Amino acid sequence: MKAMPIDFSPPSLARILYRTRRRDWVLLSVALLLALAAAWLGWRLWEQQQLDAAQQHAALERASVRVTAPVVVAPVAISEPRAAAVNAAVMQLNLPWRALHDAIGAATPATIAMLALEPDARRRSIKITAEAKSSDTMIAYVEALKEQETFSAVTLTRHEINEQDPNRPIRFQIEAEWSAP
């Protein structure tokens, strides 16, 4: 027959300690060691995080001190002729090139040979030098430019017949003022 453990003693801590097996004690100690190691590692990581945060805060303070320091720039004296030259260059760069090109291109027929375009930003005008086979073509071109909305005034300033060319084209110059965009 098999032995039956009979224990009539009341449950207590001494009874639990006495009846706990060796294998349970080993598992409990390993679990306790793992918990202590995890707690120590967590504490070390927390310390490192606090140190990194303090270093980052100090670096931000140093950076903000550098940024907030006023920068003193010595004033540069620009002579009047130089300022005028810079302003003239800026005006030339700010010409409404696309609108002028589109208006001239829309009005220019294939029978007109465009030779030169000379814009004058101060006067808001452009000189067009071209050649035509006949005076009728030249007049029609001037009228076509007058119909463009971009130009407020178009004037034929000069014309001459090129005697050196065997076709004898008429070379002419037109001055057109463009309106404000």
Kinemage of the C-alpha trace (Angstrom):
@kinemage 1
@onewidth
@group {chain A} dominant
@subgroup {mainchain}
@vectorlist {calphas} color= white
{ca met a 1} P 0.000 0.000 0.000
{ca lys a 2} L 0.994 3.496 -0.671
{ca ala a 3} L 1.762 5.910 2.157
{ca met a 4} L -0.713 8.660 2.643
{ca pro a 5} L 0.507 11.933 4.022
{ca ile a 6} L -1.784 13.039 6.773
{ca asp a 7} L -1.080 16.367 8.387
{ca phe a 8} L -3.447 17.834 10.923
{ca ser a 9} L -1.364 20.878 11.827
{ca pro a 10} L -2.951 24.276 11.124
{ca pro a 11} L -1.671 26.184 8.065
{ca ser a 12} L 1.240 28.480 9.006
{ca leu a 13} L 4.440 29.919 7.662
{ca ala a 14} L 6.538 27.223 9.273
{ca arg a 15} L 4.428 24.533 7.653
{ca ile a 16} L 4.766 26.219 4.216
{ca leu a 17} L 8.541 26.540 4.605
{ca tyr a 18} L 8.864 22.919 5.697
{ca arg a 19} L 6.765 21.561 2.842
{ca thr a 20} L 8.375 23.656 0.055
{ca arg a 21} L 10.540 21.522 -2.202
{ca arg a 22} L 14.150 22.229 -3.085
{ca arg a 23} L 13.274 22.817 -6.754
{ca asp a 24} L 10.804 25.582 -5.751
{ca trp a 25} L 13.501 27.256 -3.613
{ca val a 26} L 15.898 27.262 -6.573
{ca leu a 27} L 13.256 28.745 -8.887
{ca leu a 28} L 12.408 31.392 -6.292
{ca ser a 29} L 16.064 32.399 -5.916
{ca val a 30} L 16.585 32.594 -9.685
{ca ala a 31} L 13.457 34.740 -10.021
{ca leu a 32} L 14.637 36.975 -7.190
{ca leu a 33} L 18.086 37.375 -8.800
{ca leu a 34} L 16.498 38.228 -12.162
{ca ala a 35} L 14.230 40.814 -10.533
{ca leu a 36} L 17.198 42.402 -8.746
{ca ala a 37} L 19.232 42.487 -11.979
{ca ala a 38} L 16.325 44.083 -13.870
{ca ala a 39} L 15.871 46.671 -11.119
{ca trp a 40} L 19.588 47.518 -11.137
{ca leu a 41} L 19.644 47.774 -14.944
{ca gly a 42} L 16.538 49.988 -14.951
{ca trp a 43} L 18.082 52.257 -12.342
{ca arg a 44} L 21.298 52.571 -14.446
{ca leu a 45} L 19.277 53.405 -17.581
{ca trp a 46} L 17.271 56.004 -15.678
{ca glu a 47} L 20.510 57.608 -14.432
{ca gln a 48} L 21.924 57.676 -17.989
{ca gln a 49} L 18.716 59.259 -19.283
{ca gln a 50} L 18.885 61.957 -16.622
{ca leu a 51} L 22.525 62.658 -17.517
{ca asp a 52} L 21.704 62.874 -21.244
{ca ala a 53} L 18.783 65.220 -20.560
{ca ala a 54} L 21.017 67.495 -18.468
{ca gln a 55} L 23.668 67.577 -21.219
{ca gln a 56} L 21.047 68.335 -23.864
{ca his a 57} L 19.593 71.130 -21.736
{ca ala a 58} L 23.059 72.641 -21.225
{ca ala a 59} L 23.793 72.437 -24.973
{ca leu a 60} L 20.487 74.165 -25.783
{ca glu a 61} L 21.290 76.933 -23.311
{ca arg a 62} L 24.722 77.434 -24.883
{ca ala a 63} L 23.160 77.482 -28.375
{ca ser a 64} L 20.476 79.973 -27.365
{ca val a 65} L 23.094 82.266 -25.896
{ca arg a 66} L 24.953 82.248 -29.235
{ca val a 67} L 21.795 82.848 -31.265
{ca thr a 68} L 20.443 85.674 -29.149
{ca ala a 69} L 23.702 87.634 -29.234
{ca pro a 70} L 23.175 90.688 -31.452
{ca val a 71} L 25.106 90.739 -34.685
{ca val a 72} L 26.644 94.097 -35.413
{ca val a 73} L 26.938 94.854 -39.109
{ca ala a 74} L 28.921 97.840 -40.188
{ca pro a 75} L 26.925 100.105 -42.498
{ca val a 76} L 28.204 100.110 -46.054
{ca ala a 77} L 28.347 103.468 -47.745
{ca ile a 78} L 27.227 103.260 -51.365
{ca ser a 79} L 28.075 106.164 -53.614
{ca glu a 80} L 25.308 107.863 -55.569
{ca pro a 81} L 26.572 106.784 -59.031
{ca arg a 82} L 26.943 103.205 -57.855
{ca ala a 83} L 23.416 103.185 -56.400
{ca ala a 84} L 22.053 104.571 -59.647
{ca ala a 85} L 23.885 101.870 -61.630
{ca val a 86} L 22.540 99.122 -59.372
{ca asn a 87} L 19.004 100.512 -59.649
{ca ala a 88} L 19.286 100.684 -63.432
{ca ala a 89} L 20.469 97.067 -63.566
{ca val a 90} L 17.581 95.965 -61.340
{ca met a 91} L 15.112 97.823 -63.562
{ca gln a 92} L 16.532 96.082 -66.640
{ca leu a 93} L 16.234 92.701 -64.917
{ca asn a 94} L 12.643 93.405 -63.923
{ca leu a 95} L 11.452 94.129 -67.440
{ca pro a 96} L 8.252 92.308 -68.407
{ca trp a 97} L 10.144 90.228 -70.974
{ca arg a 98} L 7.506 87.564 -71.442
{ca ala a 99} L 4.703 90.045 -72.092
{ca leu a 100} L 6.874 92.090 -74.479
{ca his a 101} L 8.064 88.999 -76.329
{ca asp a 102} L 4.536 87.625 -76.651
{ca ala a 103} L 3.127 90.963 -77.903
{ca ile a 104} L 5.906 91.477 -80.457
{ca gly a 105} L 5.721 87.850 -81.564
{ca ala a 106} L 1.941 88.030 -82.053
{ca ala a 107} L 2.213 91.162 -84.194
{ca thr a 108} L 5.250 90.200 -86.295
{ca pro a 109} L 4.410 88.505 -89.616
{ca ala a 110} L 6.825 86.261 -91.513
{ca thr a 111} L 7.572 89.062 -93.994
{ca ile a 112} L 9.238 91.217 -91.299
{ca ala a 113} L 12.875 90.513 -90.370
{ca met a 114} L 13.545 91.486 -86.749
{ca leu a 115} L 17.066 92.925 -86.354
{ca ala a 116} L 17.246 94.350 -82.823
{ca leu a 117} L 15.261 94.957 -79.630
{ca glu a 118} L 16.559 97.657 -77.280
{ca pro a 119} L 14.500 98.092 -74.087
{ca asp a 120} L 14.698 101.239 -71.965
{ca ala a 121} L 13.347 100.469 -68.507
{ca arg a 122} L 13.338 104.075 -67.302
{ca arg a 123} L 11.125 105.311 -70.118
{ca arg a 124} L 9.204 102.008 -70.256
{ca ser a 125} L 9.825 101.803 -73.975
{ca ile a 126} L 11.433 99.454 -76.467
{ca lys a 127} L 13.131 100.250 -79.777
{ca ile a 128} L 12.525 97.686 -82.491
{ca thr a 129} L 14.771 97.634 -85.545
{ca ala a 130} L 13.452 95.546 -88.446
{ca glu a 131} L 13.395 95.174 -92.215
{ca ala a 132} L 10.468 94.768 -94.603
{ca lys a 133} L 10.225 94.183 -98.348
{ca ser a 134} L 7.758 97.014 -98.906
{ca ser a 135} L 6.458 100.119 -97.215
{ca asp a 136} L 2.956 98.609 -97.049
{ca thr a 137} L 4.313 95.685 -94.998
{ca met a 138} L 6.119 98.143 -92.706
{ca ile a 139} L 2.950 100.222 -92.110
{ca ala a 140} L 0.876 97.096 -91.527
{ca tyr a 141} L 3.422 95.952 -88.913
{ca val a 142} L 3.229 99.294 -87.090
{ca glu a 143} L -0.565 99.061 -87.064
{ca ala a 144} L -0.427 95.477 -85.777
{ca leu a 145} L 1.824 96.581 -82.891
{ca lys a 146} L -0.619 99.417 -82.066
{ca glu a 147} L -3.405 96.842 -81.666
{ca gln a 148} L -1.474 94.923 -78.981
{ca glu a 149} L -2.740 95.599 -75.451
{ca thr a 150} L 0.780 95.523 -74.028
{ca phe a 151} L 1.769 98.712 -75.854
{ca ser a 152} L 0.234 102.088 -75.075
{ca ala a 153} L 1.980 104.037 -77.871
{ca val a 154} L 3.751 102.839 -81.024
{ca thr a 155} L 5.650 105.273 -83.244
{ca leu a 156} L 7.634 104.798 -86.438
{ca thr a 157} L 10.765 106.844 -85.669
{ca arg a 158} L 12.811 106.387 -88.841
{ca his a 159} L 13.046 104.373 -92.025
{ca glu a 160} L 15.439 104.075 -94.951
{ca ile a 161} L 15.936 101.924 -98.016
{ca asn a 162} L 19.017 99.721 -97.927
{ca glu a 163} L 20.623 100.498 -101.289
{ca gln a 164} L 23.483 98.033 -100.762
{ca asp a 165} L 21.152 95.032 -100.738
{ca pro a 166} L 19.947 93.905 -104.210
{ca asn a 167} L 16.414 93.327 -102.824
{ca arg a 168} L 16.362 96.927 -101.503
{ca pro a 169} L 14.553 96.205 -98.188
{ca ile a 170} L 13.253 99.016 -96.036
{ca arg a 171} L 15.068 99.171 -92.693
{ca phe a 172} L 12.980 100.942 -90.069
{ca gln a 173} L 12.921 101.663 -86.360
{ca ile a 174} L 9.850 101.682 -84.147
{ca glu a 175} L 9.581 102.955 -80.587
{ca ala a 176} L 6.845 101.341 -78.492
{ca glu a 177} L 5.917 102.254 -74.925
{ca trp a 178} L 4.474 99.472 -72.816
{ca ser a 179} L 1.767 100.008 -70.271
{ca ala a 180} L 2.077 99.135 -66.596
{ca pro a 181} L 1.433 95.445 -65.801
